[in-house]
């Protein structure tokens, strides 16, 4: 497999927290270059050093960087989108400037080339028993007359190929009833909420903290001929904006939230606020190492576990208000 090297400029104070958040995105291969560590070495080194290479001395003057490696395929492209969104959110909230600039650069490849080349891996595919996912630039046959969900992720997460999204779609198909009202938190491309409407939801609301995601979800709904009166899209942070929460409303039959573990935990009370009594919650985007932690937190908020599904290091779960 080919890999793309990505460098993130940060600050010493934010390295540990940043690496923990990268791990939650499923990025486990990274390296750290921190001038503060090398300065400490120079000040506290033991023994006699007759010579230190000038390239090493240059490490004491450079930026603090975290370098990660993503596969050169559609899954890697989705991870890059999720990574960009995460860095933007951290930077927006970093009033103390603990994380530095968080500038991101691709090494040894032009970003526009990679952004287009990964499309070769995104082909039509089926999910569950009723959905056929296809990119907007592809054509395909549909002999079993599945509901066709046409998606163009643009710069937003959600082609359906990432394990977290597929697990969520499978649970959605199983648990949603015709006529349900659905809330999609962290909607990305809108794939989950649009999929819900194609499967018979009476209405759907999609929310994302990124403006690009909200715009992409709206455009994808249009491509799928969704009645605009049935689909609402909001941009904002439900954890900080009470006005937004009131606009979103409550009484939803089902919530989908394909987000990272820490955000799922932070939203646990909001899930109850948005759902009707005995409503269903589907959560995904959880690395296996944090599965039990997330589920325990949701149980403590009054949810009963229905099912857990796992795929290649990722977990998704369905729960119901108990």
N, C-alpha and C positions, 0 to 999 in steps of 0.2 A: 504494500500500500504506500502511496505517496502522501507526504505530509506538508502542510503549509506552516511556516514559522511566523508567529505573530508576537510583536514586542509591545509591551505596555509600559509607559513611563509613569512612575508613581513616586512615593516618598517613603522614607524609612519607617515612619510611624504607621503607615497604612499597609505595609507588606503582609503581615500575618493575617489581618482581616480580609485583605484582597484575595490571598491564596485560599482561605476558607471558602469565600464566595465562588471562586473559580471551581473548587471541588464540587460545590453544590450544583454547578452547571454541567457536571460530568467531565470536567477538564482535569485530568489527574497527572498529566505529564507537563511539568513546567520547571524552569530554572530561574534563580534569583541572582541579580548582580546589584549589590548594595555598597556604595562607597563607604558608608558608616562602618560596615563590618571590616573593610580593609584598613580603614583608619585605626580601628581598634587593634587589628593585628599589628600594624606598624608601631603602635605605642606600647603594646604589651608583649611583643615577640620575645621568646626566650632563645638563648644561645647567641652565637656570633654569625651574622649574615654579612659576608663580604660583598655580595652583589645581589641586587633585586632588579629584575628585568624592567625596562622602562615601560613596557606595555602593562605590566602589573601595577606599576606606580600610577599609570594613567587611570586605573580603576578607582583610585581615591578621589578623582576629580570629576568623574562622569555622573550621569543620571542614575537614579535607582530604577531598575527595570525588572519586570517579570516577563519572561519569554514562555509562550505556550505553543503547543503543536496541535493542529487540527487536521483531521483526514481530508485529503483533497477529493471530496465527493459531496453529495447532497447533504448528508448528515453534518459534515463539517461546515458547510455553508449555513445550515440552520443554527449550529452552535455559534458561528460568528455573529449572526444577527442577534442571538440571545446575549452574547457577550457585549456587543455594542450597547444594547438597551440597558444592561446592568451597569456598565460604566457611566452612561449618561445619568442614570438615577443616582448613583453614588456621588457623582460630581455635583449634581444639583442640590444635594443635601449636605455637602461637605463644607459647612460654614467655618469649621475650624481648620480647613485646608490640610487635613491629615493625609490625604491620598494623592496630593500633587495634581499634575495636569490630567493624568489618565489618558494621554494621547495614545492612539493605537496605530501601528504601522505593520503592513505585511512585508515580509522579507523575501527577496529573490523572486517576486512575482508581482505583476501589475494588478492592482485591486480590481480594475474594470475587467481584466481578462478572466480572473477567477470568478467574478460575479456572473459572467456569462457562461464560462466553460462548465460550471457545475450543473447547468441545465441539462446536459447530456445524460445525467444520472436520474433525472426526474421524469419518469414515464408513467402512464396510466396504471393504476393498480386498484385492487378491491380491498375493502375493509369490512369485516363482519359478514353479514348475510345480505345487506341491502344497499351498501354504498359503493360507488365507483368514483375514485378520485382521479382527476386528470388535470395536468397543467393547461393553462389557457392556450399555449402554443402547439398543443398536440391534438390529434384526432384519434379516435379509437372506436371499435365496435362494442356493442353492449347487448349480447345475445340473451342475457337473462333479465333484461329490462330493469337494471338497478337504478337507483336514484343517482344521477350524475352530478358530482360536486366539482365544478370547475374552479381552480384556484391559481392565482398568480401572487406569490408571496411578496413580490417586489423587495422591499428592505425590511419586511416583517417576518417574524417566526411563524411557521405553520404551513408546511407543504403536506403534512400527513405522514411523511416518511419517518420522522423521528419517533422513536419508540414511545415517548411520553404522549405524543399526539394520537398515535394509533391505539394505544391502550385506552385513552380517554374516549375516542370515537366508538370503540367496541362496547365500553360500558354504557355510553350514551344510547346506542342502538338498543341495548338490552333493557335499560331501565326507563327510558322516556316513553310516555304514553301520548297518543294523539290528543292534541288540544292543550298540552302542557305549555306553561310559560317558562322560558329558559333564560338564565342569566349567565353570561360568559365573562368571567373576570380574568384579565390578562389575555385579551382576545387575540393579539397578534394579527394574523392575516384574516381572522374571522372564521376560520375553518370549522370550529366547533359549533358556534351559534348558527352559521349558515347550514351546516350539516343537520342541526336540530330542526330547522325550518323545513328542509327537504324531506325529513323523516316524519313531519306532521305536527310540529309545534305550532301553537296558535300565535305565538309572538316570541321575539327574542330581543334581549338587550345585551350589547357588547361594550366592554369597558377596557381601556388600556391607558397606561401612563404616558405612552409615546404617541405624539401627533401622527407620525408616519403610519403607525399601526391602525389608528382610528380611520385615517383616510383610505388605507389599503382595504380594511374590512368593508367600508362603505362601497368601494369600487368592486370588490369581489361579490358583494350582495347583488349589485347591478348586473354583473356578468351572469349570475345564476337566476336572473329574472325574479328576484325576491320583491314582493310588494313592499315599497318603502314605508307604508303605514304599519307593517308588522315588524320592522327592524329598526331599533334605536341604537345609535353608537355614541359613546361618550369618551372624551379624553380627560383624564385626571387621576388623582390619587385618592382612592377611597379610604385610605388609612389616615388622611389628613384633612379631607374636605367634607365637612358635614353637609354642606349645601348639595354637593354632588350625590351623596348618599340619599338625601331626600328626593332628588330628581330620579334616581334609579328606582326608588320605591321598594315595596316589599311584597310578600305573598307569592313569591316564585315557587313553582313546583319542583324545579331542578336547577342546581348551580353546577357549572363546570369551572374549575380553576386549575389550569396547567401552568404552575408557577414554581419557584424554588421553595425549599423547605421553610426558610425563615419567614417568608411572606405568607405562606399558608398558615403558619402558627400565629402570626400577627393578626390574621384575618378571622380567626376562629369565632370570635363573637359576632363579627359582621355577617358571617355565613348564617348564623341563627337569625340575625336581624332581617336579612333579605328573604329567607325561606318562609314558606307557610308551615304550620304545624305538620309534623311527619313528612316534611319535604325531603328531597334526596340531594345529597352532595357528592360530586365526583371530583376527586383531587388527583393531580398527576404532577410530573416534573420532580419526583422525589428520588434521590439516589438511595440505593439499598441501605447504605450505612446510616441513613437518617430516617428510614421508614418507621421504625418503632417509636422514635421520638415524636414524629409528626402525628402518628395515629394516637398515641397516648394523650397528646395535647388536645386533639379533637374530641376524644372521649371525655376528657375533663370538662369540655365545653358543652357536653350534653348530647353528643352524637354516638350512635350505636353502629358498629362496624358491620357491613354487609358482606363485602368481598374485597380481597386484595389480588391484584394481578401483577406479574413481574415479567420483565423481559430485558435480558442482557444488562443487568446492573441498575435498572430503573423500576420503580414501583408506581402503581396507580391503585386507588381504592375508592369504593363507594360506601357511603354512610347515610344514615337517616337520623333525623332528630328523634330522640327517644322520649 
